[in-house]
Amino acid sequence: MKMLILTPEGVIADEEVTFVSAVGEEGSLGILPRHAPLVTTLKIDVVEFVKENSDREVVATIGGILEVKDNKVTILSDAAEFSVDIDELRVKEAEKRARARLTMKTEEVDVKRAEAALARALARLKAIELLNRRTGSRKRGV
Amino acid sequence: MRPNDVKRKIKAVQNIQKITKAMKSVAAVKARKAEERVRKVKDYSREMFELTKRLSAEIAGFQHPLLEKREIKTVGILVVTSDRGLCGSFNANILREGLKLYNKYKAEGKEVRLFAVGRKAKQFFERRFPVVIASFTKLPQPPTQAEASLIASEITKYFSDGTIDALKVLYYNYKSMAKYSIVEEDVLPLLNIQEKNEPKATYIFEPEEDVVASYLLERGLMAEILRVILETAASEQAARMTAMSQASENAQDLIKQLTLAFNKARQAIITRELSEIIGTTTALGS
């Protein structure tokens, strides 16, 4: 089936895939070919997919909406990055900053914004971790 | 004029020309960058729009504040300009259109509220009318999602609480570096997405339909605003490029004229000195 990930920054992925997994507002979902039509909003989390040559890819997605229709998965997200493109150090910095802001109990801290920043950082870290786990297992010859 | 004065003037014009040439190439690069972003956001909004249309057919009696059609007592106008000048008549033209639109609605007996994007619109309208309710300046070049979200949420706030009953957007539609024109568009209420189809209920919705649909509409509005400010930014750079290219040419003409004046002045001095020498020698009598 086809899978398309689009953001206002352009097309992030346009692939033939055999499996897509995503985290919807009401729980995780795995989509195989010929899935019933479905629409769901996505959490700030990761989308994983398996390409036709069985390669797995992980994309950090910042919210969005997912539609399944006619054997095609369309994901419209605010922002999306392949885990290989994510700068781990920068994300860790962002995580630290967000956590620091959340522990400060002053009035100037915009809690919602800090929480959103933290969620984004965590999603990106999860994407990196998932990819490392996969490539790690591949190295061991599995 | 003394030749040295002319020489100084030539130097000055040459320096100006260096600056205008540099500004022209910078504008060309920025225009291309903005153009690229326009293309991408259009892909996104098209998909968003298509999806919204498909789903609106599925949801029976769907309600959302952004879709509410009211009797129009107050019109909101969003005028998009640039923060900086030196781009020819780019800002003057769109501000004139904005003024026309303002007067038109006033003549129809409607209230008008203005949203200004760019320093030029803010200055122009705030000086004239006390009806600017929100202004957004110092946008990065090219503008990003963050600014579009901010503008969209302000507009949503004023539309939902009834401050405005409709929103018109005045911006530059970008076609190419040589082609961009002022366009007036109806943005709110979002009407064009509603199709009068019987609900088919073929989709599984997670969470409820309303949550999904609100997300789509809000993002749809954001994408629309982003497209509008990006297209205007691309047009601004294109206008600046043309203006600066014109300025460089004018400087070249000026340099030509001044060089001519310089040569004439120099020649005049030489001729005078020569005739003085000849005059003296003849007077001394050989």
Interface residues (C-beta under 8 A of the other chain):
Chain A: L4 L6 T7 P8 E9 G10 V11 G24 E25 E26 L29 A36 P37 L38 V39 T40 T41 I65 E67 K69 T74 L76 D78 A79
Chain B: R37 R39 K40 V41 D43 Y44 E47 M48 L51 R54 L55 Q145 A148 T202 Y203 I204 F205 E206 P207 V211 V212 Y215 L216 R219 M222 A223 L226
